Amino acid sequence: MRRTLYALLLCLAAGVVQASPSDIGTAADTQAQLRELFFQAARDGRQDMLNEFINAKFDLNVQDEKGYTALILAAYHGQQSTVTQLLSAGADPCAKDLRGNTALMGAIFKGELSIARQLVDANCAPDQRNNAGQTAAMYAALFHRKDVLEALAAKGADLNATDAMGNRVQNLERGEFQPLPATR
């Protein structure tokens, strides 16, 4: 807890958060504030702030209410240096959000191709599936990320895998796909 408080105090001292000591509240409040600062630093590419969390041995794989980790957020928001920093510090590149999507899937979706290539090289199974049964190769095919698809194939991705709706890489590449049914 001392390290956690130290990181929060560093952030407060740096002017990242405006609060008085009476605003800090309980340990649970402090943890929630730290998580939010951590996630915002990842979104914004604030490597200086992330270094404080890393040095304080903060859990790099903590998830927010949607299951996003700092690595997923950094990848999705195009923060290449931050992705490198988090991976070097031990963040889990295979972690999934609540929908089962990974940082790699987010990078492919957003067109962050250099980040996607970096994550393809991470030590994750190339056929991780999200909750709809989709793989990163399916995302690469759907969004026409040919070089990422080739890298996944070279890593051993199953290009014949089928998702919950019967979609396969070859169909997605041609723009022929079955959408998931709308949820209420």
C-alpha angles and dihedrals in degrees: 000000000000091000091048092052090046091056091048091049091051090053091048092048091050089057094244090125125028110217141129122229089258089059094059094077126171129000089257090053090049092051091049091050091049092050091051092049090048094051093045090050089054093048092048097041093241097167093171091059093042089054089060090053092046092049090049089054092242114177102265091194098055111133132218126224091285093047094253118151124204089257092053090049094047092049093047092049094048098248099153097172091047091051089052091047094050094046091049090050092053106265112162110252090191096058116125131212122228090280090051095251121143133212087259092056090049093050091050091048093050094044094245091149100169089052091046091052090050091051092047086061092053118105097263131122107264091224102055107151131213123220091278091054093252122145132207088254089058090052090048091051095045093050094040095244093156098171092050090047090052091049091050091049090050088052090054103264113168104243090187095059115126126215127218092277095048097258120149133188093257093053093046092051089057093047093250109131143144110231121222113259115262114264124218 
